[in-house]
Amino acid sequence: MRIDRIELFHVAMPLIYPWRTAYGEDAACESVLCRMTSGSVEAWGESAPLAAPCYSPEWAGGLFSVAKQWLAPAVIGKQAHTGGELQHLMQVYKGNPFAKAVLDNTWWNLHARMTNQPLHKALGAKRDQVAVGADFGVMDSIDDLLKGVGEAVAQKFPRIKLKFRPGWDLEMLAAVRRDFPNAVFHIDCNSGYRISDLAMFQAIDAFNLAMIEQPLQHDDVLHHSQLQAKIRTPICLDESVSHPRHVEQAIFLQSCRYVNIKPGRVGGLTNALIIHDLCRDASIPCWVGGMLESSLGASACVALAMLDNFTYPADIFPSKRFYHEDLAEPALELTRLPDGTPAVTAPHDLPEPDPARLEKLCLQRAEFRA
């Protein structure tokens, strides 16, 4: 297809409740949306690295600038018949996976529309429903957390993720495991610790967790390998995987037993597919993560999660979990598997931004025509 028009929108979407992690706190999700046109067909995509370069080296304002100054000019007016061809047009620019992802994710949605198929089918998925888990950030008190976890257990979420950081760590984990001895939990450290914290991670083995997500530095695979060799709990890599090459290194070094795939973090759906296949071939299960996106970006994650090697319940949430009013319509809602497990269902078409909300929340925009 020929890319005839690209529009970029940098937005800030206020959250209902601040999202607190080891790297900081977000009161709003900053994201970049893209509308791409080929001929008479148009489609939307999203990439949400958040407001500051704390989760990764990228941030929404920087993403917008990179896409505006370099990436959009590199692809406008060009032919891209596959995701790989689109990535090739951008490869001269090093790194910046979230910036590349906003164009790549939009290209896949456009490709799906032009071939008249749902996105998950275009990606190669054969199922249309997957289980999801519940997540809890750092809260005001352990009592608040226990109340929320109790509600998630009552709603039959198959697993629960707990943000874990210094000051909100072993005491919190002990309280949760005491009150819910049989629930499936894992913790997400968001790169908050170092290999020198080995003794703490060995103590965590006693809590029988499904995994420890990203315990060490965001750009590390070596120390994760050393840590995994000395603890029983599986390690899951998240921030350390921003390109298929990093997965190859992690597989070689045996740095993890799970991989979380977020389309934005890895450079888009094209790279997400490659990483999925690398992990499948190495017998490493995957799961899909999110970045507080609107229902537009979250629904792209839903489509990706339908692939076979995504076996651990996904980090995909209904719009009402984070937003009083989602930027895009329709809002994302949970469904149920036949056994009552909370799930998401692949949409036939991705949501699109509500024009009035987009205008209200937009911080800056740019447009390119062939």
Summary of the structure (lengths in Angstrom):
residues: 370
radius of gyration: 19.6
end to end distance: 12.9
largest distance: 60.8
contacts: 1351
relative contact order: 0.17
helix: 36%
strand: 24%
